[in-house]
């Protein structure tokens, strides 16, 4: 597995997560395109946007958050693993966070409706 321009701890976490889910690097189809948005001339001249597809499930992720292609490759893999995990029925930390925000919004909506 390639090493990305993030901390060793994050690289180790990614390897462990892939092993836990039974996903290998060969299961990914990766392509690079030019980003858009902030970053000026740098993003206009380099292909730093990463498109990552998991061949077995067909789940696809596009990441262009950072200027660095290596960091975007890491983020794309992290998001793809989260989506694969969610598709398998496991409740992920991201799903818990979203549910918590949804409950907060519902509470606020009920309070403002009663006022």
N, C-alpha and C positions, 0 to 999 in steps of 0.2 A: 504494500500500500504506500502511496506517495506521502511524503511529509509536507504539510502546508505551513504557510507563514503565520502560524499562531503558536501559542505556548505548547510546550511538550505535554502538559497536562490535558489540554484540549485534544491534541493528536491522540493521546492514549485513550481518552474517553470515546473518541470516534471509533477507534479500533475495537474497543470493548463492546460498544453498542452494535457495531456491524456483526461481531461474532455472536452476540446475544440473539440478534434477530435472524442470524443465518444468512446474511447478505454478504456477497463477495464483490470485490472491485470489478470483476468481469461481468457482473450482472448490470452494470451501468453503461449507458450510452451517453457520451459527453460531447457537447459541441460548444464552440465559442463564437460569439457575435459581438458586434460593437454595442456598447452601452448607450444610454441616453441620460439626460439630466445633468446634475451638477458634476463638475470635474473639469470643465473647460476643454482645452485642446487635448489633454491627456486621454480622456474617454473618447474623443472623436477620432483619435489616431490608433488606438489599441483595441483589441478584442477582449475586453475584460468581463463581459457579461457571460455567464455560464448557464447553459441549458443542460439539465441532467435528467435522464429518463431511466426508470427501472424497467428492464425488459420483461421480467416475469409478470408484474402487475400492471404495467402501462402507466404508472403514476409519473408525472413530469413536473419538474420544478425549474423556474428561471430565477436567477439571482444576479442583481446588478447593484447591490447596496454599496460596495466599496470600490475604490479605484483599483485595488490590487486583484488580479485574476486569481492568485493563490488563495487569498482570503475568501473570495467569492466561491471558489471551489469547495472550501470547507463549509461555508454557510449553506450552500446548495445541498451538500451531503447530509448535513444536520437536519435541514428541513425535510428532505426526502425520507430520512429514517423516521422522523416524527410522523409523517403521513403514512408510511408503511405500518408503523406501530398502531396508529389510530385505525387503519383499515382492518387490522387483525382483531379489533375489538378491545384492546387495552386502553384504559383511561390514562392519557398522558398528562404531564404537568401543564402543558399548554391548554388542553381541554378543560382542566380544573380552573385555570386562570380565566378562561373565557366564560365558563359557567358562573364563576364568582362575580365577574363584571355584569353579566346578564341579570343576576339576582339583585345586585345593587341598583341597576337601572329600573327594574320592576318596582323595587321598594320606593325609589324616588318618584316614580310616576304615580304610584298609589298615594303617596303623601301629598303631592301637588294637586292631585285630583280631588282629594278630600278637603283641601283648604279653600 
